[in-house]
Amino acid sequence: IIFHVYFRMASGSIDHQSCLANNFWKQQSKSSVPGRPAGNKQRRERKTVINLQPEIISLLQQKYDEYCQEHHQAPNVEQLCRILKIKYHDPEKERSRTSSLSRPIVNAQLQHEDVAKGDEFIATKKLQNIDRCEQYPVWPLVIPNNCSYDHDTGRMSVHPDQQRSHLVLYPPALEFIRNISSKIATVSIVGRARTGKSLIAGELYAPGKTPCPFDLGHQMDACTYGIWVSAKTIGHPHQRDTVILVFDVEGTGFHEASKQNDMQLMVVTLLLSSYFIYNSKGAFDASALDEIDFVTQLTQTIHTSPSDDSGQDFKKFFPIFMWLLRDVHLSPTIDGRKVSARQYFTEKVLKHERGMSKKTRARQQLREMFMETFQKYDAFTLPMPHANNEMLRQLGSIPRVQLEREFNHQLHSLYTQIMHDVKCKVLFTRTASGGEQYTQCRGPHLAQWIEQCVESVNDPNKVPQISSMTAAVMGNVYRECKKQALQQYEKLMRDGLERRRQGDEKRALDEKDIIDLHITVLDSVLSHSGATLQPPKSDTASNAINEEQLKTFQELMEAIGHDKDANAIGKRGIMYQVLTQNRALSKQSCEVFLSEYFERNMQTILEKSQDYEIRHVIEKFKALESEYHAKCSGPAKNECWAEFQSKRMKEALQFFEQCKGFNLQILRKEEEAAAQREQERLLKQEFESHKQQSQQQKQLMQNELKRMENQRKAEMEQQQLNLRHAQQRLTDLQNSHNNHKAELMKQKQAEIAAMNQRMSQLSQQHQQQMNTKVSEMQSRINALANKPPAVVTRTVHVHHHHGGGGGGCLVM
């Protein structure tokens, strides 16, 4: 942008006089100011160095910041100058050796090399986010059928005229996964659209990297369609031979996608993940359970096997569940004490809820199903990354140091926890005896598994059955492994034969050397591309997968032509073709050597027999025999020599006898001596052959012992893995039992406390009533005590007898 503005001034497109009038431009010398109007080509084409005043620097930096905000990039003037091939010089930076994007650029010197082609230069050097694709590439893995991805531009296009009905795999991303030879741990993040999932996915993929490898939109519409995968493996920090892949998933609830579309992506993501992050905003409360109602639908959508739809084995292959709650500004507390997000989630959200309403029963059923479905669950909270909305819109491009310190601290803790807990993705199936079998995923396993998952969800009449899908995946993996093993075997055999023939394609080899090469190559193949095909030592866990494995392994041995018996190697397959071709080369080379030697050395003697004696003929044949056995090789060597002796050599001697009349007795003795030498040579060859066979048998036994030892170690590792899974399940069950027991104890204690409180209230009421009655009785007693005594009047008439002499009296 600086270069472009300068150029417009130099060409007259912008009135530089107005810049001078406003003190934006300062002339340093007559040759340094591009103040001439357009037309002076010499001045425009000459290299020019200018000094910009602080005012114009501030203006240009403001324009550059606006450009970065529009294109979601972090401001970086040095990167701008590097992309535009402009020399950047900052004396302040040289003095302090530090740089800050917040302070203005002072005394910046810009040197351009081609002024006349400025507009063309700007058009061809568009500012693009080159780091996003080169250092940490991301690719779409699963795409909706109404979308298309352009690998060259890295853009996803949506076709509104097409109805979204199924999912499509992106072949380059699938092949990238298929070619991973290490074990793979998979982390995925799902949730509602526009809740910042891509930022977390980018942090797990490339911690602190800006801009974020996964695209972060700043509009209301969703910016992620389907499932995107990190297209660069990152090593697991705590597990050897394990890499981590991060999946960013399209948000649910997007207005352009139906509920069925969301469920398709959710099922695929859940089945391919070993660590499943559910990203949401809000709070951990009972109503938050409504957000994970998809668990109920998933249990109805997925079956463990055709005969088992109870979901009891979900824990054995479902991933670790992490509920990530965003933009949280309050610390989780229980009864006034600060607790972890997981404890709060367990004791508040997953707590047993009493009630008979339909909504309460549905939530309780969801709680039980959630705890029975996931092998392990956790919870985590993240605060707001920044309070400024403008900064939030640039969240994926601004450096982490500009975000809130607490957010960065929690984000690092989340990364550390996930990297510690994430495990290798495993495939689960049950054996014929009811046992459990786990297969750790490598690239071919995971690629086949993803294909099976997408195929299952695309068929509305097909219910994904884990055991059947696992068997299909392993069958495909075994067949692909067999194909790769055959290709590797053919290549290694071809290269080995070429080295032994020293570039001569017509040179024959001894069969011992070929068989030794075959054993070495086969051992290498079974240790690398064919390692998955080696069947277990014992059939203690016989099932369809092991039967398919054994069948494919036998097919591989048949195709190669290998047998435990060294004498039976090469009766069929590739080895039969190699040995047959080698025998033909051996016969041809031996016959050619004998014919040429005879013509070159013997024909002259036979034609001029008068000049030679019989000893000359015998000496030539002895020299021929020595040279033949020294130079010729291959399985046809003895056969060709015996045929040469019985026919051509005998005919030559008979012809010379007729010509010279030599002593037949001498010839017989020589023949007897030759026969004796031949017998000794054959005995020696037989001894060497027995010795070679013994060595080959010994080598085969050593290889078999080595393979059995490797297999025993693999079985021990598998048993340890199964034991760890069993211990983990036992721990989860104990934790669940303890949590349930603690919850019941809390409920009983609460009921006892309520009864004690009720009895205390009744006792207080009874005491108050008694006190009231006693008070009333005491009041009545006091009233009676204070009342004056009552006077009782009685009238008594006393009558006297008339004889008494007196009248009556009244007594009171």
URJO-V997871 format. One record per helix or strand of 2 or more residues. SS is the DSSP state (@ for helix, = for strand). FROM is the first residue (numbers start at 0). TO is the last residue. If there is no record, write none. Layout:
SS&FROM&TO ; SS&FROM&TO
//
This chain:
@&1&10 ; @&15&20 ; @&40&44 ; =&47&50 ; @&53&69 ; @&76&82 ; @&90&95 ; =&108&111 ; @&117&123 ; @&129&133 ; =&137&143 ; =&146&149 ; =&154&157 ; =&166&168 ; @&170&177 ; =&182&191 ; @&196&204 ; =&226&229 ; =&233&234 ; =&241&248 ; @&258&271 ; =&274&280 ; @&285&291 ; @&293&300 ; =&301&302 ; @&313&316 ; =&319&325 ; =&332&333 ; =&336&337 ; @&340&348 ; @&357&372 ; =&376&380 ; @&388&392 ; @&399&401 ; @&404&420 ; =&425&429 ; =&435&439 ; @&442&457 ; =&463&464 ; @&465&499 ; @&510&526 ; @&530&532 ; @&543&559 ; @&565&567 ; @&572&606 ; @&608&610 ; @&613&630 ; @&636&659 ; @&663&785 ; =&795&797 ; =&808&810
//
